[in-house]
Amino acid sequence: MPMVKNLSRAVSQVLLQSSSCGCGISIVPLRCIGISPRQVASDAAFHSLTFSESAHPRVLITGGLGQLGVGLAKLLRKRFGKNNVILSDIRKPPDHVFYSGPFIYADILDYKNLREIVVNNRITWLFHYSALLSAVGEANVPLARSVNITGLHNVLDIAAEHNLRLFVPSTIGAFGPTSPRDPTPDLCIQRPRTIYGVSKVHAELMGEYYHYRYGLDFRCLRYPGVISADSQPGGGTTDYAVQIFHDAIKTGKFQCYLKPDTRLPMMYIDDCLKATLEVMEAPAEALSMRTYNISAMSFTPEELVQEVQKHFPELQVTYNVDKVRQGIADSWPMKFDDRNARRDWGWKHDYDLQELVSTIFSFLGSDSRIAQAN
């Protein structure tokens, strides 16, 4: 292995030359799994755990205060233990999140800080959820480019340097108006027209490149619209399907920004989190690709309204189409083809539209009855 020997010699020379005080530096052997673009000095206080050395992975979730991060942390803590899963974000967490398990400040644009977190906490799995969503990203393209692309590069380099298993979510937004829409297969023309979509295609391709070039264990799922009961809309084009439940309970009136016949693939959050854990636990040899479509159902605003009105017959619905969001939705898949996920690692959803609506109103039921009584 002449390349590895040369790299070890080069790193040792750099370390000896980098001592500003002239003191001798203790050189530890370089363990070269793969050569990342930012190979770091080997004097860091870091011990890379393998799965044979540790009963459970040590997990870091970036962007953890978004729609999926808190739920994922809860699921993973139940599976791997409370102290093995660290939630992180740049925002102040609410008390119930802060006291539910480890939480730290992490800015994905600060490479040094992020690397220190990985090293000091002996992270082995990283879930990278930090991103600006579709509509928010279009309103601030420079910020979306910085967070969604520059932040991704930092995460990729750190994951490659420290032999992490890395999960980065993708989205229906990774497709564009020239993509086949009904159904949309895993491999096809993408060409999105939003900075969010462009950044997700970039993430898919960079993750695959790092896998083949540096041996990074990169895994990615293209999420459909994700619906949950206990989170507020976050600026995504599919968030009408979250907003309707809150409006039905609070005001009995709902205004939809998409046309009533706009069909998009959707999924209940429990299915989404289950799929994420399943693909991360799947044996590497079972994966025929690095990025998979996953889906559970596909519906229109009109179909969702009809199902919601079975629980809230008095719900009043109007349509005030937002041209930007409608344009985005019209360029996205109507239905996902996720047969590869179902074949390779046994993906199977639990919730269809009827079960989704019933589950959410059951979850919100006590609040609903209190609101109606008041």
C-alpha positions in Angstrom: 0.0 0.0 0.0 2.5 2.7 -1.1 -0.2 5.4 -1.2 -1.1 4.9 2.5 2.6 4.8 3.5 3.3 8.0 1.6 0.2 9.7 3.2 1.3 8.6 6.7 4.8 10.0 6.1 3.3 13.3 4.7 1.0 13.8 7.7 3.8 13.1 10.1 6.0 15.7 8.5 3.1 18.3 8.5 2.5 17.6 12.2 6.2 18.1 13.1 6.4 21.3 11.1 3.2 22.7 12.5 4.4 23.1 16.2 4.7 26.8 16.8 6.4 26.3 20.1 9.0 23.9 18.9 7.8 21.2 21.3 7.9 17.6 20.3 4.5 16.2 19.1 3.4 12.7 19.8 2.5 11.1 16.5 -0.2 8.5 16.5 -0.5 6.1 13.5 -2.7 7.2 10.7 -5.7 4.9 10.2 -6.6 5.5 6.5 -10.0 4.1 5.6 -10.4 6.6 2.7 -8.7 9.9 1.8 -11.1 12.8 2.2 -10.6 16.2 0.7 -9.9 17.6 4.2 -7.7 14.9 5.8 -7.2 16.2 9.3 -4.2 16.0 11.6 -4.1 12.7 13.5 -3.3 14.3 16.9 -7.0 15.0 17.5 -8.5 13.4 20.7 -10.7 11.1 18.7 -11.3 7.4 18.9 -13.4 6.0 16.1 -15.8 3.4 17.4 -16.7 0.5 15.1 -20.0 -1.3 15.5 -18.2 -4.3 16.9 -16.7 -2.1 19.7 -20.0 -0.4 20.6 -23.4 -1.9 21.2 -25.1 1.2 19.7 -24.2 4.0 17.3 -23.4 7.4 18.7 -25.8 9.8 16.8 -25.7 13.5 15.9 -28.7 15.1 14.3 -28.2 18.5 12.7 -31.0 20.9 12.1 -32.8 19.0 14.8 -35.5 21.5 15.7 -37.2 21.1 12.4 -40.3 19.0 11.6 -38.4 15.7 11.6 -35.4 16.1 14.0 -37.2 16.0 17.3 -39.3 12.9 16.3 -36.3 11.2 15.0 -34.3 11.8 18.2 -37.2 10.4 20.2 -37.3 7.2 18.0 -33.5 6.7 18.1 -33.3 7.3 21.9 -35.8 4.6 22.4 -33.8 2.3 20.2 -30.2 3.2 21.2 -30.5 4.9 24.6 -31.1 8.5 25.6 -27.5 9.6 25.9 -26.4 8.1 22.6 -28.4 10.6 20.5 -27.5 14.2 20.4 -29.9 16.8 18.9 -28.4 20.0 17.6 -29.5 23.3 16.0 -28.6 27.0 16.0 -31.9 27.9 17.7 -32.9 27.8 21.3 -34.8 24.6 22.0 -38.1 24.6 23.9 -37.9 23.2 27.4 -39.5 19.9 26.6 -36.9 19.3 23.9 -34.0 20.5 26.0 -34.8 18.2 28.9 -35.7 15.2 26.9 -32.0 14.3 26.1 -28.7 15.8 25.0 -28.9 19.0 23.0 -26.0 21.2 21.8 -25.5 24.2 19.6 -24.1 23.3 16.2 -23.7 25.6 13.2 -23.1 23.5 10.1 -21.3 26.5 8.5 -18.7 26.4 11.2 -16.5 23.5 10.1 -14.2 23.5 13.1 -17.0 23.6 15.6 -18.9 20.8 13.8 -15.8 18.6 13.7 -15.1 19.2 17.4 -18.6 18.0 18.2 -18.1 14.8 16.2 -14.7 14.1 17.7 -15.5 15.0 21.3 -18.8 13.0 21.3 -17.4 10.0 19.4 -20.1 10.3 16.8 -20.6 7.3 14.4 -23.9 8.2 12.7 -24.8 11.6 11.5 -28.3 12.7 10.3 -28.1 16.0 8.4 -31.4 17.8 8.4 -30.2 21.4 8.3 -31.7 23.0 5.2 -34.0 25.8 4.0 -37.1 24.5 2.4 -38.6 25.3 -1.0 -40.6 28.4 -0.6 -38.3 29.9 2.1 -35.3 29.1 -0.1 -36.8 31.0 -3.1 -37.2 34.0 -0.8 -33.6 34.0 0.2 -31.5 32.2 -2.4 -28.0 33.3 -1.1 -28.8 31.9 2.4 -30.3 28.7 1.0 -27.2 28.3 -1.2 -25.0 28.7 1.9 -26.9 26.5 4.3 -28.0 23.8 1.8 -24.7 23.5 -0.2 -21.8 24.9 1.8 -23.2 23.2 5.0 -23.5 19.9 3.1 -19.8 20.1 2.0 -18.7 20.5 5.6 -20.8 17.5 6.7 -19.5 15.4 3.8 -15.9 16.1 4.6 -16.3 15.5 8.3 -18.2 12.3 7.7 -15.5 11.0 5.3 -12.7 12.0 7.7 -14.2 10.1 10.7 -15.7 7.2 8.9 -19.3 8.1 9.8 -22.5 6.6 8.5 -24.2 9.7 7.0 -27.9 10.2 6.2 -29.0 13.2 4.2 -32.7 13.5 3.2 -33.7 14.4 -0.3 -37.1 15.3 -1.5 -39.7 15.4 -4.2 -38.3 18.8 -4.9 -35.2 17.2 -6.5 -37.3 16.6 -9.6 -38.4 19.2 -12.2 -40.9 19.8 -15.0 -39.1 17.5 -17.4 -39.1 14.6 -15.0 -41.7 11.8 -15.5 -44.4 12.6 -12.9 -46.8 9.7 -12.7 -44.9 7.7 -11.5 -41.5 9.1 -10.9 -38.7 6.4 -10.8 -35.5 6.5 -8.8 -33.4 7.2 -11.8 -34.6 9.7 -14.4 -34.1 13.3 -15.6 -34.3 15.6 -12.6 -33.6 19.3 -13.5 -35.4 21.1 -10.6 -36.1 24.8 -10.8 -35.8 25.8 -7.2 -32.6 26.4 -5.2 -33.9 23.8 -2.7 -34.3 21.2 -5.4 -30.9 22.0 -7.0 -29.2 21.7 -3.6 -30.9 18.3 -3.0 -29.7 17.0 -6.4 -26.3 18.3 -5.5 -26.5 16.4 -2.2 -27.5 13.2 -3.9 -24.7 13.3 -6.4 -22.0 14.5 -3.9 -23.0 11.7 -1.5 -22.8 9.1 -4.2 -19.5 10.5 -5.3 -18.0 10.4 -1.8 -19.2 6.9 -1.5 -17.4 5.7 -4.6 -14.4 8.0 -4.2 -13.7 7.9 -0.5 -15.8 4.9 0.8 -18.3 7.1 2.7 -21.3 5.2 3.9 -23.8 7.7 2.5 -27.5 6.9 2.6 -30.3 9.1 1.3 -34.1 8.9 1.0 -36.3 11.2 -1.2 -39.1 12.2 1.1 -42.5 13.0 -0.2 -44.5 15.7 1.6 -44.3 14.8 5.3 -47.4 15.4 7.5 -47.3 15.5 11.3 -49.7 16.6 14.1 -47.3 18.2 16.5 -45.3 20.6 14.3 -46.1 23.8 12.6 -45.7 24.4 8.8 -42.1 25.2 8.0 -42.3 27.0 4.6 -42.5 24.0 2.3 -44.8 23.7 -0.7 -46.6 20.6 0.7 -47.2 22.2 4.2 -50.8 23.0 3.3 -51.4 19.3 4.3 -50.1 20.2 7.8 -51.8 23.6 8.1 -55.3 22.3 7.4 -55.4 20.3 10.7 -54.4 23.3 12.8 -56.8 25.6 11.0 -59.7 23.1 11.3 -59.3 23.0 15.1 -58.4 26.6 15.8 -60.7 28.6 13.4 -62.8 26.1 11.4 -61.6 27.9 8.2 -58.8 26.9 5.9 -57.4 28.7 2.9 -55.3 26.5 0.5 -52.5 28.0 -1.6 -52.6 25.2 -4.2 -55.3 24.3 -6.7 -57.7 21.6 -5.5 -56.6 19.0 -8.1 -52.8 19.3 -7.4 -51.7 15.7 -6.7 -48.5 15.2 -4.7 -47.0 12.2 -2.9 -47.4 12.3 0.9 -46.5 10.4 4.0 -47.3 10.4 7.7 -44.3 11.3 9.9 -44.2 8.0 11.7 -43.7 6.2 8.3 -41.1 8.7 7.4 -39.1 8.2 10.6 -39.5 4.4 10.4 -38.1 4.4 6.8 -35.2 6.6 7.9 -34.2 4.2 10.6 -34.7 1.1 8.5 -32.5 2.3 5.7 -29.7 3.3 8.1 -29.9 -0.2 9.7 -30.0 -2.0 6.4 -26.9 -4.1 5.6 -24.6 -2.3 3.1 -24.7 -5.3 0.8 -28.6 -5.0 0.6 -28.4 -1.5 -0.9 -28.3 -1.4 -4.7 -28.2 2.4 -4.7 -27.4 5.3 -2.4 -30.6 7.3 -2.9 -34.1 5.8 -2.8 -37.7 7.1 -3.4 -40.1 6.3 -0.6 -43.8 6.9 -0.5 -47.0 5.9 1.1 -49.9 7.7 -0.6 -50.7 10.4 -3.2 -53.6 12.8 -2.9 -54.9 16.3 -3.8 -56.0 19.1 -1.5 -59.6 18.4 -2.5 -59.2 14.7 -1.4 -57.6 15.7 1.8 -60.4 18.3 2.5 -63.0 15.6 2.0 -61.4 13.3 4.5 -60.9 16.1 7.0 -64.5 17.2 6.7 -65.6 13.7 7.9 -64.2 14.8 11.3 -65.0 18.5 11.0 -68.1 18.8 8.7 -68.2 22.6 9.5 -64.8 23.2 8.0 -64.9 26.1 5.5 -62.4 25.8 2.7 -61.3 28.4 0.1 -58.6 28.4 -2.5 -56.2 31.3 -3.0 -53.6 30.0 -5.3 -50.0 31.2 -4.7 -48.3 31.3 -8.1 -44.9 30.5 -6.8 -45.9 27.5 -4.8 -48.3 26.3 -7.5 -45.5 26.5 -10.0 -43.2 24.5 -7.7 -45.9 21.9 -7.1 -46.6 21.6 -10.9 -43.0 20.7 -11.5 -42.9 17.9 -8.8 -43.9 14.2 -9.0 -47.6 13.3 -8.7 -46.6 9.8 -7.5 -43.3 8.2 -6.4 -42.2 4.8 -7.7 -40.5 3.3 -4.6 -40.3 -0.4 -5.7 -36.5 -0.4 -5.2 -36.8 0.5 -1.5 -39.5 -2.1 -1.0 -37.3 -4.7 -2.8 -33.9 -3.9 -1.3 -34.6 -3.3 2.3 -38.2 -4.2 2.8 -39.8 -0.8 2.9 -43.5 -0.9 3.7 -45.7 2.0 4.8 -48.4 1.7 7.6 -50.6 4.8 6.9 -52.9 5.6 4.0 -55.0 8.8 3.8 -57.9 7.7 6.0 -55.5 6.4 8.7 -53.4 9.5 8.5 -56.3 11.9 9.1 -57.8 9.7 11.9 -54.5 9.5 13.6 -53.8 13.2 13.5 -57.2 14.1 14.9 -56.9 11.5 17.5 -53.6 13.0 18.5 -55.1 16.5 18.6 -58.4 15.3 20.0 -58.1 16.6 23.6 -57.0 20.1 22.3 -59.9 20.0 19.9 -62.5 19.2 22.5 -61.2 22.0 24.8 -61.2 24.5 22.0 -64.8 23.6 21.1 -66.0 23.8 24.7 -64.4 27.2 25.1 
